[in-house]
């Protein structure tokens, strides 16, 4: 309390409040400190208890002895770390006691006794070590013998790995690689067992104060197997991908899917460690991927619409594989089995030839289609009011068509790719040759008929003077008009020219009309001799 002028100031309540508040914080911090200290105390006590229990075990075998010796070794190895740990716990409980924090008396007593407890554990470790000296001598000899046997086992294992290991894949065929994958799994299982055995023996050597034996062969084999596992994992992925793509229907072939799949697998190959590239297995996987890459454009070539059954047959003859190309269930599996990458140049030749053949096939189809629609143009021929039947209009378009397509056929015939269509080309050459001959003759016959018709039909005098020739012409006129009537019913040029006996009929008409014309000319010649003025009349 303090008197200030007329006021008496008392700080007792304030100080009491501060003290109460500080005491409350002390208790809160104390509880927090104990929450850290107590688990550590329990952990140290359990470790000490386990160490005592392990060191007190009576070894009846080498494994039991190693267990006890390992427990003792751990006690000595963790001595400094343990001292730091229990000193920290002791300091925490000393602090709690200093600030009168609530702590169970038995708990605090255990904490303060940790130093003595650890000293007892160390004493037990030293005592047990002394007691085990005779036993160690006996088992040391056993360990030496086990190590010697294991060294011989490792040497045999190394020799087996060298001669029969998964690194030997021969020519790298699928069958050899599959067997190598199985051998890799087998050797991997064996190396794991041997590494465990190695660690066990090295631990025994350490516990018995023996010089540790090194096994460089195991380390080398383990390193090789790790690399081989990476390579064979990729190989299995490649085989699985190809198997998946093998089920793809050829009709639904998607080149982009194959290209993306290849890129992923090839990226994995490039990511493998460089030191693996000297392995036969790596080269085999790389070769398999390269072969697949070469096959992708060939698959695309196989989709070429120019390919016909004869081309597929040739491909089957070359590869020695039979496939059902026209089957709806035709898949890429058949193409994979054909190993197309081995016949790249041949396939390119087949596809190129098929493309050239397709152009010939298309040319023939174009010729056929053109002649299906090409027709004669006819019109009525009259003599005054008399219907004299039909005659042909100009054949210029037909002759132009004949000229163009005859040249096309000659070009096809000279091509080295014409073999599959040789007969058809020759057939069309004969057809067009006949059409050309018939059309030329037909026009000549028509001209001659029109000339003679104007004389014999329009002049009774000529008919009286040349009765036999008039009768002859009547027969010719009837035959010609019959041909024209038939043609009017079917004006298709190709069919009209190839009608049965058409060329012979026209040739006969031409011959008979020549006879008529000669007789007519002879008659006119006699008239010109008798009447010179007729020389001015044609």
C-alpha positions in Angstrom: 0.0 0.0 0.0 1.1 3.6 -0.7 -0.3 7.0 0.4 -0.4 9.4 -2.5 -1.7 12.7 -1.3 -5.2 12.1 -0.2 -5.4 8.6 -1.8 -4.3 5.2 -0.4 -3.3 2.9 -3.3 -3.4 -0.9 -2.6 -1.7 -3.3 -5.1 -2.4 -6.5 -3.2 -5.4 -7.6 -5.4 -3.4 -6.9 -8.6 -0.4 -8.8 -7.5 -2.6 -11.7 -6.3 -4.2 -11.8 -9.7 -0.8 -11.8 -11.4 0.4 -14.6 -9.2 -2.8 -16.6 -9.8 -2.5 -16.1 -13.5 1.2 -17.1 -13.6 0.5 -20.2 -11.5 -2.2 -21.2 -14.0 0.2 -20.8 -16.9 2.8 -22.8 -15.0 0.4 -25.6 -14.6 -0.7 -25.4 -18.3 2.9 -25.4 -19.5 3.7 -28.2 -17.0 1.0 -30.4 -18.4 2.3 -29.8 -22.0 5.8 -30.6 -20.9 4.6 -33.8 -19.2 2.7 -34.8 -22.4 6.0 -34.8 -24.1 8.1 -36.4 -21.4 5.8 -39.2 -20.4 5.6 -41.0 -23.8 9.4 -40.8 -24.1 9.7 -42.2 -20.6 7.5 -45.1 -21.5 9.3 -45.7 -24.7 12.7 -45.8 -23.0 11.5 -48.2 -20.3 10.0 -50.5 -22.9 13.3 -50.5 -24.9 15.3 -51.2 -21.8 12.9 -54.0 -20.9 13.2 -55.5 -24.3 16.9 -55.2 -24.3 17.1 -57.1 -21.0 14.7 -59.7 -22.2 16.6 -60.3 -25.5 20.0 -60.4 -23.8 18.7 -62.9 -21.2 17.6 -65.4 -23.9 19.5 -68.7 -23.9 20.9 -69.4 -27.4 20.3 -73.0 -28.5 21.2 -72.4 -32.1 23.3 -70.1 -34.3 20.2 -68.0 -35.1 19.5 -67.7 -31.4 23.0 -66.7 -30.7 23.0 -64.1 -33.4 19.8 -62.8 -32.0 21.3 -62.3 -28.5 24.6 -60.9 -29.9 22.7 -58.5 -32.1 20.7 -57.3 -29.0 24.0 -56.7 -27.2 25.4 -54.9 -30.2 22.5 -52.7 -30.4 22.8 -51.8 -26.7 26.4 -50.7 -27.2 25.7 -48.9 -30.4 22.7 -47.0 -29.0 24.5 -46.1 -25.7 25.2 -42.5 -26.5 21.9 -41.9 -28.1 20.1 -43.5 -25.1 22.0 -41.3 -22.6 20.9 -38.2 -24.5 17.3 -39.4 -24.5 17.0 -40.3 -20.8 19.0 -37.1 -19.7 16.4 -35.1 -21.6 13.6 -37.0 -19.8 15.2 -36.5 -16.5 15.6 -32.8 -17.1 11.9 -32.5 -18.0 10.8 -34.1 -14.8 13.3 -32.1 -12.8 11.7 -28.9 -14.3 8.2 -30.2 -13.4 9.3 -30.8 -9.8 10.9 -27.4 -9.6 7.7 -25.6 -10.5 5.6 -28.0 -8.3 3.6 -29.3 -11.3 1.2 -32.2 -10.8 3.2 -35.4 -11.5 2.6 -38.9 -10.2 5.3 -39.7 -7.6 5.9 -43.2 -9.0 6.3 -41.7 -12.5 8.7 -39.1 -11.3 10.7 -41.7 -9.5 11.0 -43.9 -12.6 12.2 -40.9 -14.6 14.9 -40.0 -12.0 16.0 -43.6 -11.9 16.5 -43.9 -15.7 20.3 -43.3 -15.4 20.7 -46.2 -13.0 18.4 -48.5 -15.1 20.5 -47.9 -18.2 23.7 -48.5 -16.3 22.2 -51.9 -15.2 21.4 -52.7 -18.9 25.0 -51.9 -19.9 26.3 -54.0 -17.1 24.0 -56.9 -18.2 25.3 -56.4 -21.8 28.9 -56.7 -20.6 28.2 -59.6 -18.4 26.3 -61.5 -21.1 29.1 -60.9 -23.6 31.6 -62.5 -21.2 29.3 -65.5 -20.6 28.8 -66.0 -24.4 32.5 -66.2 -25.2 32.6 -70.1 -25.2 29.4 -70.2 -27.2 30.7 -67.7 -29.7 33.8 -69.7 -30.3 31.8 -72.8 -31.1 29.4 -70.9 -33.4 32.3 -68.9 -35.0 33.6 -72.1 -36.5 30.1 -72.9 -37.8 29.8 -69.4 -39.3 33.2 -69.7 -41.1 32.0 -73.0 -42.6 28.7 -71.5 -43.6 30.5 -68.6 -45.3 32.8 -71.0 -47.1 29.8 -73.0 -48.4 28.0 -69.8 -49.4 31.0 -68.6 -51.4 31.0 -71.8 -53.4 27.2 -71.4 -53.9 27.7 -67.9 -55.1 30.3 -69.0 -57.6 28.1 -71.7 -59.0 25.2 -69.2 -59.2 27.4 -66.7 -61.0 28.5 -69.4 -63.5 24.9 -70.4 -64.1 23.9 -66.7 -64.6 26.7 -66.3 -67.1 25.8 -69.3 -69.2 22.1 -69.6 -68.7 21.1 -66.2 -67.5 18.3 -64.1 -69.0 20.9 -61.9 -70.7 21.4 -64.7 -73.3 18.5 -64.2 -75.8 20.1 -65.7 -78.9 18.8 -64.0 -82.0 16.1 -62.2 -80.0 13.1 -64.0 -81.4 9.8 -63.8 -79.5 10.2 -67.4 -78.2 13.7 -66.7 -77.0 12.7 -63.5 -75.3 9.7 -65.2 -73.6 12.0 -67.8 -72.2 14.4 -65.1 -71.1 11.6 -63.4 -69.2 10.8 -66.6 -67.3 14.5 -67.1 -66.6 14.8 -63.5 -65.4 12.0 -64.0 -62.9 13.6 -67.3 -61.7 17.0 -65.7 -61.2 15.4 -62.6 -59.5 13.8 -64.9 -57.0 17.1 -66.7 -56.4 19.1 -63.5 -56.0 16.7 -62.2 -53.4 17.1 -65.3 -51.4 20.9 -65.2 -51.7 21.0 -61.5 -50.8 19.1 -62.3 -47.6 21.5 -65.1 -46.9 24.5 -62.8 -47.5 23.2 -60.2 -45.1 22.6 -62.9 -42.5 26.2 -64.2 -42.8 27.7 -60.8 -42.8 25.8 -60.0 -39.6 27.1 -63.2 -38.1 30.6 -62.2 -39.1 30.2 -58.8 -37.5 28.8 -60.3 -34.3 31.7 -62.8 -34.1 34.3 -60.1 -34.9 35.2 -61.8 -38.2 36.3 -60.0 -41.3 33.3 -59.5 -43.5 33.3 -61.5 -46.7 32.4 -59.5 -49.8 30.4 -61.0 -52.7 31.0 -58.8 -55.8 29.4 -61.4 -58.1 26.1 -60.9 -56.2 26.3 -57.2 -56.5 27.1 -57.4 -60.2 24.3 -59.9 -60.9 21.8 -57.9 -58.9 22.7 -54.8 -60.9 22.3 -56.7 -64.2 19.0 -58.1 -63.1 17.7 -54.7 -62.3 18.6 -53.5 -65.8 17.2 -56.7 -67.4 13.9 -56.3 -65.5 13.5 -52.8 -66.9 14.2 -54.1 -70.4 11.9 -57.1 -70.0 9.1 -55.0 -68.5 9.2 -52.9 -71.7 9.3 -56.1 -73.8 6.2 -57.4 -72.1 4.5 -54.0 -72.6 5.4 -54.2 -76.3 4.0 -57.7 -76.6 0.9 -56.8 -74.7 0.3 -53.8 -77.0 0.8 -55.8 -80.1 -1.5 -58.5 -78.8 -4.2 -55.8 -78.1 -3.8 -54.3 -81.6 -3.9 -57.8 -83.1 -7.6 -58.0 -82.2 -8.3 -54.8 -84.2 -10.4 -55.6 -87.3 -8.5 -54.7 -90.5 -11.6 -53.0 -91.8 -11.4 -50.7 -88.7 -7.7 -50.1 -88.9 -6.7 -46.8 -87.2 -3.1 -45.9 -88.1 -3.1 -43.0 -85.6 -3.8 -45.5 -82.7 -0.8 -47.6 -83.8 1.5 -44.5 -84.2 0.6 -43.1 -80.8 1.1 -46.5 -79.2 4.5 -46.8 -80.8 5.6 -43.3 -79.7 4.8 -44.2 -76.1 6.7 -47.4 -76.2 9.7 -45.9 -78.0 9.8 -43.1 -75.5 10.1 -45.7 -72.7 12.9 -47.3 -74.6 14.8 -44.0 -74.9 14.4 -43.4 -71.2 16.1 -46.6 -70.2 19.7 -46.1 -68.8 22.4 -45.8 -71.4 24.4 -48.7 -69.9 21.6 -51.1 -70.8 22.0 -50.4 -74.5 24.9 -52.9 -74.8 22.5 -55.7 -73.7 21.3 -58.2 -76.2 17.8 -58.0 -74.7 17.8 -54.2 -75.2 18.8 -54.6 -78.9 16.0 -57.2 -79.3 13.3 -54.9 -77.9 14.7 -52.0 -80.0 14.6 -54.2 -83.1 11.1 -55.3 -82.4 10.0 -51.7 -82.1 11.8 -50.7 -85.2 10.2 -53.6 -87.1 6.8 -52.4 -85.8 7.5 -48.9 -86.9 8.4 -50.1 -90.4 5.2 -52.1 -90.5 2.9 -49.2 -89.7 3.1 -47.6 -93.2 2.8 -51.1 -94.7 -0.5 -51.6 -92.9 -1.6 -48.4 -94.5 -0.5 -49.7 -97.9 -2.5 -52.8 -97.3 -5.6 -50.6 -97.1 -5.0 -49.4 -100.6 -8.2 -49.8 -102.6 -6.1 -50.9 -105.6 -5.2 -54.3 -104.0 -7.1 -57.2 -105.4 -7.2 -60.9 -104.4 -4.3 -61.6 -106.9 -2.1 -59.1 -105.0 -2.9 -60.7 -101.6 -2.2 -64.1 -103.1 1.2 -62.9 -104.2 1.9 -61.5 -100.7 0.9 -64.8 -99.1 3.2 -66.6 -101.4 6.1 -64.3 -100.5 5.5 -64.4 -96.7 4.5 -68.1 -96.6 1.4 -67.2 -94.5 -2.2 -67.9 -95.4 -4.9 -65.3 -94.5 -8.6 -64.9 -95.1 -8.6 -61.4 -96.5 -12.3 -61.3 -97.4 -13.4 -62.6 -94.0 -15.3 -60.1 -91.9 -13.2 -61.3 -88.9 -9.9 -60.5 -90.6 -7.7 -58.8 -88.0 -4.2 -57.3 -87.7 -3.1 -60.5 -86.1 -2.7 -62.0 -89.5 -0.6 -59.1 -90.7 1.6 -59.2 -87.6 2.2 -62.9 -88.3 3.3 -62.1 -91.9 6.2 -60.0 -90.6 5.7 -57.4 -93.3 8.8 -55.5 -92.3 10.9 -58.2 -93.8 9.4 -57.6 -97.2 9.2 -53.8 -97.4 10.6 -53.4 -100.9 8.4 -56.2 -102.3 5.3 -54.8 -100.7 6.1 -51.4 -102.1 6.5 -53.0 -105.5 3.2 -54.9 -105.2 1.2 -51.8 -104.0 2.8 -49.6 -106.8 2.0 -52.2 -109.4 -1.6 -52.5 -108.0 -2.0 -48.8 -108.3 -0.9 -48.9 -111.9 -3.1 -51.8 -112.6 -6.0 -49.9 -111.0 -5.5 -47.1 -113.5 -5.7 -49.7 -116.3 -8.8 -51.3 -114.7 -10.4 -47.8 -114.4 -9.5 -47.1 -118.0 -11.2 -50.3 -119.2 -14.2 -49.5 -117.0 -14.4 -46.1 -118.6 -14.2 -47.5 -122.1 -17.0 -50.0 -121.3 -19.2 -47.3 -119.7 -18.6 -45.0 -122.7 -19.7 -47.7 -125.3 -22.7 -48.6 -123.2 -24.1 -45.1 -123.8 -22.9 -44.4 -127.3 -25.7 -44.6 -129.8 -26.2 -44.0 -133.5 -28.1 -40.9 -134.5 -30.7 -41.9 -137.2 -33.2 -39.8 -139.1 -36.0 -40.6 -141.5 -35.2 -40.6 -145.1 -38.1 -39.8 -147.5 -38.5 -39.5 -151.2 -41.2 -36.9 -151.6 -44.0 -38.3 -149.5 -42.7 -41.8 -149.6 -41.0 -43.1 -146.4 -37.7 -44.7 -147.4 -36.7 -45.8 -143.9 -33.7 -44.6 -141.8 -30.2 -43.5 -142.6 -27.3 -42.7 -140.3 -26.3 -39.2 -139.4 -22.7 -38.1 -139.1 -20.4 -40.6 -137.3 -17.7 -38.0 -136.5 -18.2 -38.3 -132.7 -18.0 -42.1 -133.0 -14.8 -42.0 -135.0 -13.3 -39.5 -132.5 -14.2 -41.8 -129.7 -12.7 -44.8 -131.6 -9.5 -42.9 -132.2 -9.0 -41.8 -128.6 -9.9 -45.1 -127.0 -7.8 -47.1 -129.5 -4.8 -45.0 -128.5 -5.7 -45.6 -124.8 -5.8 -49.3 -125.4 -2.5 -49.3 -127.2 -0.9 -47.4 -124.2 -2.4 -50.0 -121.8 -1.2 -52.9 -124.0 2.4 -51.6 -123.9 2.3 -51.2 -120.1 4.2 -53.8 -118.1 1.3 -53.9 -115.7 -1.3 -55.0 -118.2 -0.8 -58.8 -117.5 -4.1 -59.2 -115.4 -6.1 -57.3 -118.1 -4.3 -58.5 -121.2 -7.1 -60.6 -122.5 -9.7 -57.9 -121.8 -7.5 -55.2 -123.5 -7.2 -57.4 -126.6 -10.9 -58.1 -126.5 -11.6 -54.4 -126.6 -9.1 -53.8 -129.3 -10.9 -56.4 -131.4 -14.3 -54.9 -130.6 -13.3 -51.4 -131.5 -11.5 -52.5 -134.6 -14.7 -54.3 -135.7 -16.7 -51.2 -134.8 -14.4 -49.0 -136.9 -14.5 -51.4 -139.8 -18.3 -51.7 -139.7 -18.9 -48.0 -139.3 -16.6 -47.1 -142.3 -18.2 -49.8 -144.4 -21.7 -48.8 -143.3 -21.2 -45.2 -144.3 -19.9 -46.3 -147.7 -22.8 -48.7 -148.2 -25.2 -45.9 -147.2 -23.7 -43.5 -149.7 -23.9 -46.0 -152.5 -27.5 -47.0 -151.5 -28.6 -43.3 -151.6 -26.9 -42.9 -155.0 -28.4 -46.0 -156.6 -31.7 -45.5 -154.8 -32.1 -42.1 -156.5 -31.5 -43.8 -159.9 -33.4 -47.0 -159.7 -36.3 -45.8 -157.6 -36.7 -42.5 -159.4 -36.3 -43.5 -163.0 -38.6 -46.0 -164.7 -36.5 -45.7 -167.9 -33.5 -47.2 -166.1 -35.5 -49.9 -164.6 -36.9 -50.8 -168.1 -33.4 -50.7 -169.7 -31.8 -52.7 -166.8 -34.5 -55.0 -165.5 -32.0 -57.5 -163.9 -30.1 -54.7 -162.1 -33.4 -53.2 -161.0 -34.4 -56.5 -159.4 -30.9 -56.8 -157.9 -31.2 -53.3 -156.4 -34.7 -54.0 -155.0 -33.2 -57.0 -153.1 -30.3 -54.8 -151.9 -32.7 -52.0 -151.0 -34.8 -54.4 -148.9 -31.8 -55.8 -147.1 -30.3 -52.3 -146.4 -33.6 -51.0 -145.1 -34.0 -54.1 -142.9 -30.6 -53.4 -141.3 -31.6 -49.8 -140.7 -34.9 -50.8 -139.2 -33.2 -53.2 -136.8 -30.7 -50.5 -135.9 -33.5 -48.1 -135.2 -34.8 -50.6 -132.6 -31.4 -50.7 -130.8 -29.2 -47.8 -131.6 -26.3 -48.8 -129.3 -23.2 -48.6 -131.5 -21.4 -51.5 -130.0 -24.4 -53.9 -130.2 -25.4 -52.8 -133.6 -21.9 -53.3 -135.0 -21.6 -56.6 -133.3 -25.0 -57.9 -134.5 -24.8 -61.4 -135.9 -23.6 -61.3 -139.6 -23.6 -57.5 -139.6 -20.2 -57.1 -141.2 -20.8 -59.9 -143.7 -24.1 -58.4 -144.6 -22.6 -55.0 -145.2 -19.8 -56.5 -147.2 -22.3 -58.4 -149.3 -24.3 -55.2 -149.9 -21.2 -53.3 -150.9 -20.2 -56.0 -153.4 -23.7 -56.3 -154.9 -24.0 -52.5 -155.1 -20.7 -52.3 -156.8 -22.1 -54.8 -159.4 -25.2 -52.6 -159.8 -23.1 -49.5 -160.2 -20.9 -51.1 -162.7 -23.8 -52.3 -164.8 -25.3 -48.8 -164.6 -22.0 -47.3 -165.6 -21.7 -49.7 -168.6 -25.2 -48.7 -169.7 -24.5 -45.0 -169.5 -21.3 -45.6 -171.4 -23.2 -47.1 -174.3 -25.6 -44.2 -174.2 -22.7 -41.7 -174.3 -21.3 -43.5 -177.3 -24.6 -43.3 -179.1 -25.4 -39.8 -177.9 -22.2 -37.7 -177.3 -24.2 -35.1 -175.5 -24.5 -37.5 -172.6 -20.8 -37.0 -171.9 -21.8 -33.8 -170.2 -24.1 -35.7 -167.9 -22.6 -37.5 -164.9 
